[in-house]
Each structure stands twice: as C-alpha cells, then as structure tokens.
C-alpha cells in the first residue's frame, strides 16, 4: 500500500494521546530507517484483539517477543535444527536491512520466502518447513 494523501479533523489536534488511543487504538507495526538515518515507528489500527496463540504457533513470551527469539525457542524445543534457526534468522536480518528499499527484486523475493515460511510454521507443517528450508519445496 502507498499512502498518497491524508486529512485530519482539526478537533483531534488538541486531544491528548490517551484519548486518541482509546478512540483509535493502534499497535506497533514496525520500524523504518529513512535515507537520513532517522528511525520512524509505524503503527497500525487495532480491530478486535485476539488471544496470542500458544507456543509453538506463537512466541513463548507472547506478542511482545521478537521473531528471532521465537525461532530460537523453536530450535530449543527441537522443532527446528540449529542450522535451520541460523538460516531463518539470516533471512530475517537480511529482510530488515533491505526493508526500506521498496524497489529491489531481492526484497520481494525475500518477502515471499518469509511469508511462506511463516505460513508453514504457524500451520505446524514441520516436514514441509524442513523441506522448504532445504530448498526442496517452493
């Protein structure tokens, strides 16, 4: 999605943050570093809040934990090998590095790869996860 414009009702300009959040609850989406090195936090609008899925479908510590920690927990519990953990964390770090560059083919390919991997992980399709990481399945 690309935002090409925005408007705001001027009454919101003077509301305090708590009132805005209660009216339009948001959650942390991600962080982006711009070309000047400035960090921008992006949020998304919350709808219904659903319970956090139980491990191994979600992080042991809940939504606030990191992706890398979730993958480490999966390896600790023998759902993934240490080699698979390193591979996944490597993909994720590469994704974070190239994320701001919206036009690269590498970014699009890595997004597709990570999305498929996560789909398999949360589906608990462990044999397919292992095959995917070995490049046997696309």
Biotite code that builds the C-alpha atoms (Angstrom):
import biotite.structure as struc

atoms = struc.array([
    struc.Atom([0.000, 0.000, 0.000], chain_id="A", res_id=1, res_name="UNK", atom_name="CA", element="C"),
    struc.Atom([1.175, 3.507, -0.718], chain_id="A", res_id=2, res_name="UNK", atom_name="CA", element="C"),
    struc.Atom([-0.383, 6.462, 1.078], chain_id="A", res_id=3, res_name="UNK", atom_name="CA", element="C"),
    struc.Atom([-0.793, 9.373, -1.320], chain_id="A", res_id=4, res_name="UNK", atom_name="CA", element="C"),
    struc.Atom([-2.659, 11.778, 0.926], chain_id="A", res_id=5, res_name="UNK", atom_name="CA", element="C"),
    struc.Atom([-4.228, 12.277, 4.307], chain_id="A", res_id=6, res_name="UNK", atom_name="CA", element="C"),
    struc.Atom([-6.525, 14.621, 6.147], chain_id="A", res_id=7, res_name="UNK", atom_name="CA", element="C"),
    struc.Atom([-7.362, 15.158, 9.781], chain_id="A", res_id=8, res_name="UNK", atom_name="CA", element="C"),
    struc.Atom([-10.335, 16.593, 11.561], chain_id="A", res_id=9, res_name="UNK", atom_name="CA", element="C"),
    struc.Atom([-8.847, 19.576, 13.405], chain_id="A", res_id=10, res_name="UNK", atom_name="CA", element="C"),
    struc.Atom([-10.611, 18.617, 16.652], chain_id="A", res_id=11, res_name="UNK", atom_name="CA", element="C"),
    struc.Atom([-8.128, 15.732, 17.036], chain_id="A", res_id=12, res_name="UNK", atom_name="CA", element="C"),
    struc.Atom([-5.139, 18.073, 17.022], chain_id="A", res_id=13, res_name="UNK", atom_name="CA", element="C"),
    struc.Atom([-5.731, 19.080, 20.629], chain_id="A", res_id=14, res_name="UNK", atom_name="CA", element="C"),
    struc.Atom([-6.723, 15.723, 22.078], chain_id="A", res_id=15, res_name="UNK", atom_name="CA", element="C"),
    struc.Atom([-4.254, 14.093, 24.417], chain_id="A", res_id=16, res_name="UNK", atom_name="CA", element="C"),
    struc.Atom([-2.643, 10.822, 23.340], chain_id="A", res_id=17, res_name="UNK", atom_name="CA", element="C"),
    struc.Atom([-4.680, 8.681, 25.737], chain_id="A", res_id=18, res_name="UNK", atom_name="CA", element="C"),
    struc.Atom([-7.995, 9.899, 24.322], chain_id="A", res_id=19, res_name="UNK", atom_name="CA", element="C"),
    struc.Atom([-6.812, 9.276, 20.755], chain_id="A", res_id=20, res_name="UNK", atom_name="CA", element="C"),
    struc.Atom([-5.614, 5.774, 21.605], chain_id="A", res_id=21, res_name="UNK", atom_name="CA", element="C"),
    struc.Atom([-8.901, 4.951, 23.318], chain_id="A", res_id=22, res_name="UNK", atom_name="CA", element="C"),
    struc.Atom([-10.802, 6.204, 20.282], chain_id="A", res_id=23, res_name="UNK", atom_name="CA", element="C"),
    struc.Atom([-8.486, 4.728, 17.657], chain_id="A", res_id=24, res_name="UNK", atom_name="CA", element="C"),
    struc.Atom([-6.358, 2.042, 19.327], chain_id="A", res_id=25, res_name="UNK", atom_name="CA", element="C"),
    struc.Atom([-3.131, 1.314, 17.488], chain_id="A", res_id=26, res_name="UNK", atom_name="CA", element="C"),
    struc.Atom([-0.326, -1.151, 17.877], chain_id="A", res_id=27, res_name="UNK", atom_name="CA", element="C"),
    struc.Atom([3.326, -1.144, 16.879], chain_id="A", res_id=28, res_name="UNK", atom_name="CA", element="C"),
    struc.Atom([3.770, -2.398, 13.315], chain_id="A", res_id=29, res_name="UNK", atom_name="CA", element="C"),
    struc.Atom([7.439, -1.909, 12.545], chain_id="A", res_id=30, res_name="UNK", atom_name="CA", element="C"),
    struc.Atom([10.364, 0.473, 12.368], chain_id="A", res_id=31, res_name="UNK", atom_name="CA", element="C"),
    struc.Atom([11.789, 2.006, 9.220], chain_id="A", res_id=32, res_name="UNK", atom_name="CA", element="C"),
    struc.Atom([15.048, 3.894, 8.888], chain_id="A", res_id=33, res_name="UNK", atom_name="CA", element="C"),
    struc.Atom([14.918, 6.648, 6.288], chain_id="A", res_id=34, res_name="UNK", atom_name="CA", element="C"),
    struc.Atom([17.750, 7.727, 3.990], chain_id="A", res_id=35, res_name="UNK", atom_name="CA", element="C"),
    struc.Atom([18.938, 10.226, 6.611], chain_id="A", res_id=36, res_name="UNK", atom_name="CA", element="C"),
    struc.Atom([19.234, 7.546, 9.281], chain_id="A", res_id=37, res_name="UNK", atom_name="CA", element="C"),
    struc.Atom([16.144, 8.703, 11.204], chain_id="A", res_id=38, res_name="UNK", atom_name="CA", element="C"),
    struc.Atom([14.046, 5.920, 12.745], chain_id="A", res_id=39, res_name="UNK", atom_name="CA", element="C"),
    struc.Atom([10.306, 6.066, 12.124], chain_id="A", res_id=40, res_name="UNK", atom_name="CA", element="C"),
    struc.Atom([7.934, 3.914, 14.149], chain_id="A", res_id=41, res_name="UNK", atom_name="CA", element="C"),
    struc.Atom([4.893, 2.804, 12.211], chain_id="A", res_id=42, res_name="UNK", atom_name="CA", element="C"),
    struc.Atom([1.645, 1.745, 13.828], chain_id="A", res_id=43, res_name="UNK", atom_name="CA", element="C"),
    struc.Atom([-1.470, 0.033, 12.604], chain_id="A", res_id=44, res_name="UNK", atom_name="CA", element="C"),
    struc.Atom([-5.054, 0.377, 13.691], chain_id="A", res_id=45, res_name="UNK", atom_name="CA", element="C"),
    struc.Atom([-6.237, -2.323, 16.066], chain_id="A", res_id=46, res_name="UNK", atom_name="CA", element="C"),
    struc.Atom([-9.503, -4.045, 15.464], chain_id="A", res_id=47, res_name="UNK", atom_name="CA", element="C"),
    struc.Atom([-10.598, -6.929, 17.663], chain_id="A", res_id=48, res_name="UNK", atom_name="CA", element="C"),
    struc.Atom([-7.850, -8.181, 19.944], chain_id="A", res_id=49, res_name="UNK", atom_name="CA", element="C"),
    struc.Atom([-7.427, -11.912, 19.732], chain_id="A", res_id=50, res_name="UNK", atom_name="CA", element="C"),
    struc.Atom([-5.597, -14.053, 22.257], chain_id="A", res_id=51, res_name="UNK", atom_name="CA", element="C"),
    struc.Atom([-1.975, -14.767, 21.495], chain_id="A", res_id=52, res_name="UNK", atom_name="CA", element="C"),
    struc.Atom([-1.533, -18.230, 20.014], chain_id="A", res_id=53, res_name="UNK", atom_name="CA", element="C"),
    struc.Atom([0.201, -20.767, 22.197], chain_id="A", res_id=54, res_name="UNK", atom_name="CA", element="C"),
    struc.Atom([3.761, -21.893, 21.503], chain_id="A", res_id=55, res_name="UNK", atom_name="CA", element="C"),
    struc.Atom([4.857, -23.252, 19.029], chain_id="A", res_id=56, res_name="UNK", atom_name="CA", element="C"),
    struc.Atom([2.413, -21.207, 16.913], chain_id="A", res_id=57, res_name="UNK", atom_name="CA", element="C"),
    struc.Atom([3.440, -18.021, 18.677], chain_id="A", res_id=58, res_name="UNK", atom_name="CA", element="C"),
    struc.Atom([6.251, -16.834, 20.861], chain_id="A", res_id=59, res_name="UNK", atom_name="CA", element="C"),
    struc.Atom([6.536, -18.336, 24.338], chain_id="A", res_id=60, res_name="UNK", atom_name="CA", element="C"),
    struc.Atom([6.559, -14.863, 25.912], chain_id="A", res_id=61, res_name="UNK", atom_name="CA", element="C"),
    struc.Atom([3.621, -13.570, 23.816], chain_id="A", res_id=62, res_name="UNK", atom_name="CA", element="C"),
    struc.Atom([3.263, -10.932, 21.117], chain_id="A", res_id=63, res_name="UNK", atom_name="CA", element="C"),
    struc.Atom([5.885, -8.645, 22.600], chain_id="A", res_id=64, res_name="UNK", atom_name="CA", element="C"),
    struc.Atom([8.711, -11.098, 21.982], chain_id="A", res_id=65, res_name="UNK", atom_name="CA", element="C"),
    struc.Atom([10.907, -10.954, 18.883], chain_id="A", res_id=66, res_name="UNK", atom_name="CA", element="C"),
    struc.Atom([10.826, -13.086, 15.756], chain_id="A", res_id=67, res_name="UNK", atom_name="CA", element="C"),
    struc.Atom([14.428, -14.178, 16.350], chain_id="A", res_id=68, res_name="UNK", atom_name="CA", element="C"),
    struc.Atom([13.548, -15.269, 19.907], chain_id="A", res_id=69, res_name="UNK", atom_name="CA", element="C"),
    struc.Atom([10.572, -17.270, 18.608], chain_id="A", res_id=70, res_name="UNK", atom_name="CA", element="C"),
    struc.Atom([12.823, -19.062, 16.113], chain_id="A", res_id=71, res_name="UNK", atom_name="CA", element="C"),
    struc.Atom([15.393, -19.725, 18.868], chain_id="A", res_id=72, res_name="UNK", atom_name="CA", element="C"),
    struc.Atom([12.623, -21.167, 21.069], chain_id="A", res_id=73, res_name="UNK", atom_name="CA", element="C"),
    struc.Atom([11.570, -23.421, 18.178], chain_id="A", res_id=74, res_name="UNK", atom_name="CA", element="C"),
    struc.Atom([15.156, -24.666, 17.898], chain_id="A", res_id=75, res_name="UNK", atom_name="CA", element="C"),
    struc.Atom([15.477, -25.071, 21.673], chain_id="A", res_id=76, res_name="UNK", atom_name="CA", element="C"),
    struc.Atom([12.380, -27.263, 21.648], chain_id="A", res_id=77, res_name="UNK", atom_name="CA", element="C"),
    struc.Atom([13.695, -29.267, 18.651], chain_id="A", res_id=78, res_name="UNK", atom_name="CA", element="C"),
    struc.Atom([11.063, -28.125, 16.141], chain_id="A", res_id=79, res_name="UNK", atom_name="CA", element="C"),
    struc.Atom([13.961, -26.699, 14.096], chain_id="A", res_id=80, res_name="UNK", atom_name="CA", element="C"),
    struc.Atom([17.626, -27.604, 13.884], chain_id="A", res_id=81, res_name="UNK", atom_name="CA", element="C"),
    struc.Atom([20.275, -25.045, 14.850], chain_id="A", res_id=82, res_name="UNK", atom_name="CA", element="C"),
    struc.Atom([21.224, -24.798, 11.161], chain_id="A", res_id=83, res_name="UNK", atom_name="CA", element="C"),
    struc.Atom([17.603, -24.023, 10.260], chain_id="A", res_id=84, res_name="UNK", atom_name="CA", element="C"),
    struc.Atom([17.471, -21.441, 13.045], chain_id="A", res_id=85, res_name="UNK", atom_name="CA", element="C"),
    struc.Atom([20.578, -19.711, 11.635], chain_id="A", res_id=86, res_name="UNK", atom_name="CA", element="C"),
    struc.Atom([19.142, -19.795, 8.125], chain_id="A", res_id=87, res_name="UNK", atom_name="CA", element="C"),
    struc.Atom([15.823, -18.257, 9.191], chain_id="A", res_id=88, res_name="UNK", atom_name="CA", element="C"),
    struc.Atom([17.464, -15.593, 11.356], chain_id="A", res_id=89, res_name="UNK", atom_name="CA", element="C"),
    struc.Atom([19.765, -14.773, 8.434], chain_id="A", res_id=90, res_name="UNK", atom_name="CA", element="C"),
    struc.Atom([16.791, -14.310, 6.101], chain_id="A", res_id=91, res_name="UNK", atom_name="CA", element="C"),
    struc.Atom([15.070, -12.128, 8.691], chain_id="A", res_id=92, res_name="UNK", atom_name="CA", element="C"),
    struc.Atom([18.138, -9.942, 9.243], chain_id="A", res_id=93, res_name="UNK", atom_name="CA", element="C"),
    struc.Atom([18.580, -9.525, 5.501], chain_id="A", res_id=94, res_name="UNK", atom_name="CA", element="C"),
    struc.Atom([14.898, -8.555, 5.294], chain_id="A", res_id=95, res_name="UNK", atom_name="CA", element="C"),
    struc.Atom([15.397, -5.917, 7.976], chain_id="A", res_id=96, res_name="UNK", atom_name="CA", element="C"),
    struc.Atom([18.430, -4.498, 6.163], chain_id="A", res_id=97, res_name="UNK", atom_name="CA", element="C"),
    struc.Atom([16.775, -4.183, 2.767], chain_id="A", res_id=98, res_name="UNK", atom_name="CA", element="C"),
    struc.Atom([13.247, -3.366, 4.004], chain_id="A", res_id=99, res_name="UNK", atom_name="CA", element="C"),
    struc.Atom([13.383, 0.388, 3.238], chain_id="A", res_id=100, res_name="UNK", atom_name="CA", element="C"),
    struc.Atom([14.311, -0.268, -0.410], chain_id="A", res_id=101, res_name="UNK", atom_name="CA", element="C"),
    struc.Atom([10.874, -0.954, -1.863], chain_id="A", res_id=102, res_name="UNK", atom_name="CA", element="C"),
    struc.Atom([12.026, -1.473, -5.442], chain_id="A", res_id=103, res_name="UNK", atom_name="CA", element="C"),
    struc.Atom([14.502, -4.344, -5.203], chain_id="A", res_id=104, res_name="UNK", atom_name="CA", element="C"),
    struc.Atom([13.668, -7.769, -6.569], chain_id="A", res_id=105, res_name="UNK", atom_name="CA", element="C"),
    struc.Atom([15.601, -9.258, -3.640], chain_id="A", res_id=106, res_name="UNK", atom_name="CA", element="C"),
    struc.Atom([13.197, -7.628, -1.169], chain_id="A", res_id=107, res_name="UNK", atom_name="CA", element="C"),
    struc.Atom([10.148, -9.010, -2.993], chain_id="A", res_id=108, res_name="UNK", atom_name="CA", element="C"),
    struc.Atom([11.637, -12.498, -3.197], chain_id="A", res_id=109, res_name="UNK", atom_name="CA", element="C"),
    struc.Atom([12.638, -12.485, 0.459], chain_id="A", res_id=110, res_name="UNK", atom_name="CA", element="C"),
    struc.Atom([9.185, -11.274, 1.500], chain_id="A", res_id=111, res_name="UNK", atom_name="CA", element="C"),
    struc.Atom([7.624, -14.161, -0.415], chain_id="A", res_id=112, res_name="UNK", atom_name="CA", element="C"),
    struc.Atom([10.058, -16.619, 1.166], chain_id="A", res_id=113, res_name="UNK", atom_name="CA", element="C"),
    struc.Atom([9.464, -15.383, 4.727], chain_id="A", res_id=114, res_name="UNK", atom_name="CA", element="C"),
    struc.Atom([5.688, -15.292, 4.263], chain_id="A", res_id=115, res_name="UNK", atom_name="CA", element="C"),
    struc.Atom([5.661, -18.889, 3.052], chain_id="A", res_id=116, res_name="UNK", atom_name="CA", element="C"),
    struc.Atom([7.937, -19.976, 5.876], chain_id="A", res_id=117, res_name="UNK", atom_name="CA", element="C"),
    struc.Atom([5.703, -18.332, 8.492], chain_id="A", res_id=118, res_name="UNK", atom_name="CA", element="C"),
    struc.Atom([2.606, -19.887, 6.904], chain_id="A", res_id=119, res_name="UNK", atom_name="CA", element="C"),
    struc.Atom([4.198, -23.319, 7.272], chain_id="A", res_id=120, res_name="UNK", atom_name="CA", element="C"),
    struc.Atom([5.403, -22.618, 10.818], chain_id="A", res_id=121, res_name="UNK", atom_name="CA", element="C"),
    struc.Atom([2.029, -21.493, 12.153], chain_id="A", res_id=122, res_name="UNK", atom_name="CA", element="C"),
    struc.Atom([0.398, -24.393, 10.332], chain_id="A", res_id=123, res_name="UNK", atom_name="CA", element="C"),
    struc.Atom([2.741, -26.713, 12.230], chain_id="A", res_id=124, res_name="UNK", atom_name="CA", element="C"),
    struc.Atom([3.703, -28.345, 8.950], chain_id="A", res_id=125, res_name="UNK", atom_name="CA", element="C"),
    struc.Atom([7.131, -29.348, 10.233], chain_id="A", res_id=126, res_name="UNK", atom_name="CA", element="C"),
    struc.Atom([8.077, -31.724, 7.426], chain_id="A", res_id=127, res_name="UNK", atom_name="CA", element="C"),
    struc.Atom([7.234, -29.038, 4.869], chain_id="A", res_id=128, res_name="UNK", atom_name="CA", element="C"),
    struc.Atom([9.157, -26.458, 6.930], chain_id="A", res_id=129, res_name="UNK", atom_name="CA", element="C"),
    struc.Atom([12.279, -28.631, 6.793], chain_id="A", res_id=130, res_name="UNK", atom_name="CA", element="C"),
    struc.Atom([11.833, -29.329, 3.072], chain_id="A", res_id=131, res_name="UNK", atom_name="CA", element="C"),
    struc.Atom([11.258, -25.634, 2.357], chain_id="A", res_id=132, res_name="UNK", atom_name="CA", element="C"),
    struc.Atom([14.420, -24.647, 4.222], chain_id="A", res_id=133, res_name="UNK", atom_name="CA", element="C"),
    struc.Atom([16.391, -27.237, 2.255], chain_id="A", res_id=134, res_name="UNK", atom_name="CA", element="C"),
    struc.Atom([15.079, -25.733, -0.975], chain_id="A", res_id=135, res_name="UNK", atom_name="CA", element="C"),
    struc.Atom([13.097, -28.863, -1.835], chain_id="A", res_id=136, res_name="UNK", atom_name="CA", element="C"),
    struc.Atom([9.737, -27.068, -1.851], chain_id="A", res_id=137, res_name="UNK", atom_name="CA", element="C"),
    struc.Atom([8.829, -23.557, -3.027], chain_id="A", res_id=138, res_name="UNK", atom_name="CA", element="C"),
])
